[in-house]
Amino acid sequence: MKLRYAGNTHVGMKRGHNEDNLRLVPEENLYIVADGMGGHASGEVASQLAVDTIAEFFMETSKDEDLTWPYKMEKGRTYEENRLGASIKLANLRIFETAKNDPSKHHGMGTTVVALCICGETIYVGHVGDSRVYRLRGEELSQVTEDHSLLNDYIKMKDLTEEEIENFPHKNVIVRALGMKETVQVDVCHEEPQHKDLYLLCSDGLNGMINDKTIRQIMLDNRDNLEVCIDKLIEAANNNGGTDNTTCVMVEVLKE
């Protein structure tokens, strides 16, 4: 299996600084996006801690498979699912402790995170918050992750119309994030990719500005050049208001 990948981030049109971070770790087949919150650069600290901690955990456990993990294996999850989940839990703890140890600077900081890794013939995705993973298979775009947001909770509880979803007053409220508590629940899933499946990891600065139909069309039109594709997605988000930072990572699976 071969991979093509690319990533980029943009501050947007309204924000003074970028609280998003991304990390590409091709030697581990690991790709990460984090969207920080907290203001006064605290969100930037949280998202940087998240991507760095996850990447470091993967590199350390890759070098030494007998390394003692900070968390027990969860029953019902494979080794790789546990590895991904443990890396995100460790990131959560580091962010929580950093805020606790320096509350004057970092009180209330946190971050979303979405991480995708490939092991053998399987794609693994772990996430907390409302950053997303999409998959373009042929001409069909699917959302792989489920938002940990107040809006999504309402959608699951009530049969909201498109207009009610569009006008929902608390779209930016997330119900789960790294750094809020000492422990966190991490959603992990896996699937078998097909040849030329194209995965998009993004912060909500993208899907908050343009809809899935637009994301799909831009991916279809520009999939031959991932760097250009990402630039076009970010450009579309900025042209539609760009009220938030926007970060995109793309990974294409090429089966020989």
Disulfide bonds with the S-S distance in Angstrom:
none
